[in-house]
Amino acid sequence: MPIAPLKHLFINIFNWAIFRNNLNRRKMKIGKRLNVHQGRVEQLNQLQDKRLYQILYLGIDTKMMNIMEYSHLQKDVSLCRRRNGSALI
């Protein structure tokens, strides 16, 4: 019984296991990224609600006051705009 085919079989099984592991890791990373993005979108929505509240009930447009507050989210704002086709904030 030659050993070569068995050797290749084991190598294939080993490689397949490594491949599956990497694939799952990649999926987890993508999942985490999506969760982070989701969190930022929710944060943006909260800020938007707060601003609307200030305009409607307090009668002040706080756009200038809030710029510092959500400047770090500005990138996500443009992302959301592109996705939804609607202007956020």
Backbone torsions as a table, in degrees:
resi	resn	phi	psi	omega
1	MET	NA	115.2	180.0
2	PRO	-69.6	147.8	-176.1
3	ILE	-91.1	-22.1	-174.3
4	ALA	-53.9	-50.6	-178.8
5	PRO	-60.0	-38.5	178.8
6	LEU	-62.8	-41.8	180.0
7	LYS	-58.4	-45.3	-179.4
8	HIS	-65.9	-37.0	178.0
9	LEU	-60.0	-47.1	-179.9
10	PHE	-64.2	-40.5	179.3
11	ILE	-62.4	-41.8	-180.0
12	ASN	-63.8	-43.8	179.8
13	ILE	-62.0	-43.6	-179.0
14	PHE	-62.4	-46.8	179.8
15	ASN	-62.8	-39.6	-179.5
16	TRP	-63.7	-40.1	179.3
17	ALA	-63.3	-43.4	179.2
18	ILE	-63.1	-44.1	-179.1
19	PHE	-60.2	-46.0	-180.0
20	ARG	-60.8	-42.6	-179.0
21	ASN	-60.9	-46.4	179.6
22	ASN	-62.8	-40.0	-179.2
23	LEU	-61.2	-46.4	-179.7
24	ASN	-63.8	-39.2	178.0
25	ARG	-61.6	-43.2	-179.3
26	ARG	-62.1	-42.8	179.2
27	LYS	-59.9	-42.1	-179.4
28	MET	-63.3	-42.3	179.9
29	LYS	-61.0	-45.3	-178.9
30	ILE	-63.0	-41.3	178.3
31	GLY	-59.3	-43.6	179.7
32	LYS	-62.4	-43.1	-179.3
33	ARG	-60.5	-43.5	-179.9
34	LEU	-62.1	-41.1	179.6
35	ASN	-62.3	-41.6	179.4
36	VAL	-61.4	-45.8	-179.0
37	HIS	-61.4	-44.0	179.9
38	GLN	-57.1	-44.7	179.5
39	GLY	-60.2	-41.3	-179.1
40	ARG	-67.4	-39.2	179.5
41	VAL	-63.4	-42.2	178.5
42	GLU	-62.4	-41.2	178.2
43	GLN	-58.7	-44.6	179.5
44	LEU	-60.5	-44.9	-178.4
45	ASN	-62.1	-38.7	178.2
46	GLN	-63.2	-43.6	179.4
47	LEU	-61.8	-41.1	-179.1
48	GLN	-63.3	-43.9	179.1
49	ASP	-60.4	-42.4	-178.3
50	LYS	-61.6	-42.9	-178.3
51	ARG	-66.2	-43.0	178.5
52	LEU	-60.3	-41.2	178.4
53	TYR	-59.0	-44.3	-178.7
54	GLN	-64.8	-38.0	-178.7
55	ILE	-70.9	-46.8	-173.8
56	LEU	-71.6	-45.1	-170.8
57	TYR	-97.2	-32.6	-178.1
58	LEU	-99.4	-10.3	175.7
59	GLY	71.0	22.6	177.6
60	ILE	-125.4	137.7	174.9
61	ASP	-90.4	112.1	-172.8
62	THR	-99.6	24.6	-176.7
63	LYS	-54.9	-46.9	-178.5
64	MET	-66.3	-36.7	-179.1
65	MET	-69.0	-32.7	-174.3
66	ASN	-87.9	-8.9	-175.1
67	ILE	-56.3	-43.7	-180.0
68	MET	-63.4	-36.5	-174.9
69	GLU	-62.4	-40.5	-178.7
70	TYR	-117.7	23.5	178.9
71	SER	-64.8	-32.6	179.9
72	HIS	-72.9	-12.1	178.4
73	LEU	-100.1	1.2	-173.2
74	GLN	-54.3	-39.2	-178.9
75	LYS	-59.9	-44.3	-178.9
76	ASP	-67.8	-29.2	177.8
77	VAL	-60.5	-48.4	-177.7
78	SER	-65.3	-35.0	177.2
79	LEU	-60.0	-48.0	-177.6
80	CYS	-64.8	-40.1	-180.0
81	ARG	-57.8	-45.9	-176.9
82	ARG	-64.0	-40.2	-176.4
83	ARG	-71.3	-46.0	-172.5
84	ASN	-90.7	-16.7	-177.3
85	GLY	71.9	8.3	179.8
86	SER	-121.6	147.7	-178.3
87	ALA	-79.8	127.2	175.3
88	LEU	-97.2	137.2	178.4
89	ILE	60.1	NA	NA
